[in-house]
Amino acid sequence: MPTQKLYAGAKLRETRQRLGLTQKDFAAKLGVSLPYLNQMENNNRPVSTTVVLALAQEFGFDVTELSTGDAERMVSDMREALADPIFADDAPPLSDLRLTASNAPAMARAFLELHRAYRQTHERLASLDEALGREDSRMQSSPWDEVRDFFHYCDNYIDAVDRAAERFANSSRLPGDIRAIAETQLRTIGVTIKGTDTGPLRHYDRENNTLHLSNRAEPETRTFQLLLQVALLTQNKLLEATLDLARFQTDAARSIAKIGLANYFAGAALMPYGTFLQAAQDHRHDLEILSNAFGASIEQVCHRLSTLQRPGAKGVPFFFVRVDQAGTITKRHSATRLQFARFGGACPLWNVHRAFETPGRFLRQLAETPDGVRYISLARDVSKSGGSFGTPVRRFAIALGCEVKHAGALIYADDLDLTNARNFEPIGISCRICERADCHQRSIPPLERRLQVTPDERGVLPYKVS
């Protein structure tokens, strides 16, 4: 089978600029001619094996960073954006989208940002007519979406924060009890820790330097909140420097991102990168073993697995998603080619929706997306009690999965027949862009296909997709 050619011009150009080298100097160090380098940077030629080896030997470059993951992610996002009815029949072909994502990623991101702003403005115009005349009703991009995209395009891995959390977890002489390490750290800087039966999950009283934690929360939740407070109080300079580099458009987005980075630190301290990666490999990603070993919840373990993308020490590339009972995606990340709908819910054929029917059980699914890529997906409900009688229960379901080629690293794949194509259920991303013409769960027609409506005939759908 022929090896797939690697076109990574944007990444190659970005590497050269980061090193502060001219094309002439860079070409000399890579052992290629100046015209040849120019052609590779413009994706007129694939990156050669000689160049890949030179990058690794001359600059210590992690060649896995040359993969087309970012480009494929942007192609998926652009396809969904272009399925918006505003574009009607003017959507460019897939080949043009791939060319844009590979050669002009900054333009692709600008387009996605523009479309996101348009959607949000359109939705606000439809629902807030009475506010149109007010001066304080300016249409702005959602800070939440801006932060979500920041983590999305960082592969959900923030190196400086991750390494700081790992150093924190490994620096204490205490025997591996991260909760004790966090409490000691906070008390060292004068923080008093108190449990409370009322009030929010976590409340830090700045005036009295007192941290109140809910006694009703699960132990792993209280530990996580302790570590989050450690991040906010002891890692502020690092968090602020990371936020400066991100250049968020609004103060609200920056504030949301700071909490996100503090959450990231907490998860990375609870499950330090090197130790956690080794344990995941040793136990073949058994979520329950990892949960017990690190004192973390199943959801925390799944989320952490999806962040193991450190250059030179990457774990299995997982996707991770959390949905509510209405099917709305409340958390999402993918280090795989599978990308989730930016707007709306997940494909109803996905097993994550069935997890609500079998609380406490893991559901396994072999699935295939319209592009022919096959995955193994694991789903489970993660209900969250309010901690007392009469308080509402928050119900979610999570899914964790990877491409079938990594199935050997998962204990959950041991007795599954991966060779039979009929075992793989057809799933999609969003009905608007799904190419499957005969899906019995389709909610709306695909916008890129023509429909045939015959009044004398009715099948599974009231129309046929050309």
Secondary structure, DSSP 8 states (H G I E B T S, - for coil): --------HHHHHHHHHHHT--HHHHHHHHTS-HHHHHHHHTTSS---HHHHHHHHHHH---GGGGSSHHHHHHHHHHHHHHTSGGGTT----HHHHHHHHHH-HHHHHHHHHHHHHHHHHHHHHHH-GGGTT-TT------HHHHHHHHHHHTTT--HHHHHHHHHHHHH--SSS-HHHHHHHHHHHTT-EEEEESSS-SEEEETTTTEEEEETTS-HHHHHHHHHHHHHHHHSHHHHHHHHHHHT-SSHHHHHHHHHHHHHHHHHHHHS-HHHHHHHHHHTTT-HHHHHHHHT--HHHHHHHHTT---TTS-----EEEEEETT-BEEEEEESSS----SSSB--TTSGGGGGGGSTT--EEEEEE-TTS-EEEEEEEE--B--SSTTS--B-EEEEEEEEGGGGGG-GGGTT---S-GGGSEE--S-TTT---SS-TT--S--TTS-EE--TT---SSSSEE-
